[in-house]
């Protein structure tokens, strides 16, 4: 399993983005924010939250109160189930609104699990679903926050733009027949009015500060909306973990099947074919033993060479399944043996006070082995290094080379398959390989100590 280390050369300057065609804005982000589309979408989200929050709160409180009040009769159960079903619909609406205006992608919550079809089974599934009650909680909690965020956002927004544009409209506020301009206060006297050039300029500058700050205040307010939607309207952590484990189980099964096919293919095409040929040669040598002893001896000698070759292939195959040196002496000796077969000098440093569990140790060994094979085949490097150490409850692996770089964890590549294998055991693979090198691949595995018998 290997990936082409040079395949990332289409990147411009090693930026990591195809073509590196990002537009470079001349204005800093603070000055762009008031006129960016994202800011206006977030402000629209805050504005819509208040009327929608009132509707959601009214529906949720009314229906749940009605259903709870009618629980003394059978009617209360379907009313309460309908209330929760409506809250699930509200959740779907809010996820769509968050996706459209906030750019927040939230997965669907757990589907209703009915053991059998029918109205009673549906009502039971709705009432037992945690997603239904979380949607109800969202409908109740969203209103007070919507009121607060609406008041803050509208006041800051209007104040900022109002003061910033004050030089354009201050003349529109005359007091009776007096001078134009905004009057700060009045105590029966003419008071203080913002009507001279200096005061107008200062007012506009203060408005500019509020205008620049308003998008970031709105963004901070919508962060709470994001947390509410993600935490209450998305799938539960347990459900997400179940989906992740199901996916990882599929990866493990596929990987095991691929390994079995590889072992079968290697046995069939390698050692098995040599042993069949060896049996035929020994049979011919047996027939010629009395007629032509010299020819028989020559054939036996050739068969002896075939036996050595077949034994070496079987050793290589066994090493690919699980090397004996790894079982007997651990990662340090096993990785040193792998490094000695690499086409470039490899410096190996293993800093482990104790050995990890055999499964984790095996995955760490094959991860480093695959990465060193990539270096031998594609990196065009003159040096490589392997480091292994433990950090709290994680086993860390790092493989570095000074080759051409450009390695990518893309679909179908060897690194993608390696990342899938690590992910199946809650591991992580991080590749840092700019065009021109160097390449640094870091892997994390969960630490589980070896069981002492």
Steps between C-alpha positions, in 0.01 A plus 500: 500500500666821389415847380672715243699758692524724197129522430460829684712700256194661349483723804623850460773581747402218730200693627289189527217636281471414130624787290541717810250740346383663819411861461716720712288776648658837525289601799554332837228273633383758756415752227348241264273344760221765499434448129568127466218267407569280801438791737166584342392136503585473868313823572200365306516186713486710817206703364304187407572334833263726693174444306580133447595464865166644609315255275708202613474588868125555477444173317722296731366638829138491388506147359708348779287668766185377329638148470622494861165628622316229308721215617230406751310384192623301204482812278807650667737239357430567129497876566839482668634277221371749241669782693833319495459409133439867425816588693692253283366687198612826658844345538510415131404860415768641729768273356407620153510864611837451670635330188381780271589805712779381731663239279460243779472138390319293761409137448152363541412375850428137580202371298198366677538131579168320489489132583179463300282720278201681639392819675575372849850391402560840338387688811720281718800557274449878503466512878807278554721686254760723661512711183134595550559631851816683396301672224241602760776639722637695204158653426476618862856628541526669164254781576678672793827486313330627182363801691843582644689457173235694304518797737880508509551446128238750382615772740867460417428475128268800485722708728810428296354572158294790634799680645722413204256659255421792733671755269247407230179543701570723805328792323175300504457551876425871554346600829216746430672782316834442672818354359527157342661202668444237765435634852675299771285631786276793586442668835282781376796670336627447147716219647778321310449434132732317262500760227853631438755329270716374787210339686363352180840349416543355850148355481578333167826355638318357802246354258785346301627325811153364577455395136830311504416335832140410409580202271720341764237552768239342272740214426550441870124494551450249219766276653251429778239419233745259342559331834127468564428354157798265507448386858121462507390440141780279370567133565594411854860425585411136562330468162795664325734262676291201394509613137874554523556156651282338232708671233824398671375141524442498126854629441645231726303226322604628155863528609502149643344363181758682286783363714364146467478540121857631491630209708311250283634661183857505630480136604343391171731697272817465706581224745226262382610520137863443600407200715301346213796546267729360769284185532512448124878546488552255786276249323708528183820471703367183663433347159852588374674388821595158359526590130699826525623571857682818394187653347302395804756663731485818291121506522512441876746791530261725303215383719703592806532855367125511440442390859714788626310747282163365615610519865605862451165585344320333790712698746416823319133407499508419872679829567222678312236332718672554834879492533648284772742775602204723587351237727831410663680835532246777442476809282860619537655186352219447244519857365880480487465187285256678269729805479793280400306389190418857394687640197610812693671533840236507775554622855266323745425633849253311721435649843257266676525398863268204439350315206150580375233241442587252220224633271618862535862389467420316179317797348788731594749262337308468174435876488872578516572215258256640241641850536857379455391308190356825363831672566692223321272505195398861451667758723843518329639579844855466633406475867204400714420489869254309719398608849268313737397626841210505742301810599254432782252251351620529139773318309668746262680406177685739274675422172702776332691507172677767293350389170305685233178528705157536347347207687122519541236307690274480197233246418640173375859572606705292738499774761119511486485127570748542783290781646192276485681225687605740773153651520357154560679492838442869584834599352594808298732550201631850422709564187709814457666475159544826307623480144877483511500334841566412767222254585389448858236236576369484857277221627318473831373176647316439826730363768403171654762329710590137446317263735732321737413132547 
